[in-house]
Amino acid sequence: MIRMCARPRGPLAVELGEGDVVELVGMDGQALDVSGRRKLLLCRCGASGSRPLCDGAHNRIGFEAPPATGEDPDET
């Protein structure tokens, strides 16, 4: 099972169970090698130098996620 959790002041944490496979594709369309990883931290602040992966830049810029609205932005 894959579990995802948004951290209030940080990345989206993706935890992979035994045998789970995920393909992570960068902005250039190329797949990133994440084989063997059990946890991925995905950038939400936009300041990471290693996007889509988090590099801790959220701490430097003081990122804070906006409050949840309960609406799905893809449905608007």
C-alpha positions in Angstrom: 0.0 0.0 0.0 1.2 3.5 -0.8 0.5 6.1 1.9 0.8 9.9 1.2 0.7 12.6 3.8 1.1 16.4 3.2 3.3 18.0 5.9 1.9 21.4 6.9 5.2 23.2 6.5 7.0 20.9 4.2 6.8 18.2 1.5 4.4 15.6 0.5 5.6 12.4 2.1 5.0 9.2 0.1 5.6 5.9 1.9 5.9 2.8 -0.1 5.1 -0.7 1.2 7.0 -3.8 0.5 6.7 -4.6 -3.3 5.1 -1.2 -4.2 6.4 0.4 -7.3 6.0 4.0 -8.3 7.2 5.9 -11.4 8.3 9.4 -10.7 8.6 11.7 -13.8 10.4 15.0 -13.8 9.3 18.2 -15.5 11.4 17.2 -18.5 9.4 14.0 -18.9 12.2 11.8 -17.9 11.7 9.1 -15.3 13.8 9.5 -12.1 15.4 6.4 -10.6 13.7 6.0 -7.2 14.0 2.2 -7.1 14.8 0.8 -3.7 13.4 3.8 -1.8 10.7 3.2 0.8 10.0 7.0 1.3 9.9 9.9 -1.2 9.6 13.5 -0.2 8.0 15.6 -2.9 8.4 19.4 -3.1 5.3 21.5 -2.5 6.9 24.9 -2.1 8.4 25.2 -5.6 11.8 26.2 -4.3 13.6 22.9 -4.3 16.7 22.6 -6.6 16.0 18.9 -7.1 12.3 19.1 -8.0 10.1 17.1 -7.9 12.0 15.8 -4.9 12.3 18.0 -1.8 15.8 19.3 -0.8 14.7 21.2 2.4 14.3 24.6 0.7 10.9 25.0 2.4 12.8 25.6 5.6 14.8 28.4 4.0 11.9 30.2 2.5 9.5 29.7 5.4 6.9 27.7 3.4 3.5 27.2 5.0 0.7 25.4 3.1 -2.5 27.4 2.7 -5.4 26.1 4.8 -7.5 23.3 3.3 -10.7 24.4 1.6 -12.2 21.0 1.2 -12.5 21.6 -2.5 -10.7 19.6 -5.2 -8.8 22.1 -7.4 -9.1 19.7 -10.4 -12.9 20.0 -10.3 -13.1 23.7 -10.6 
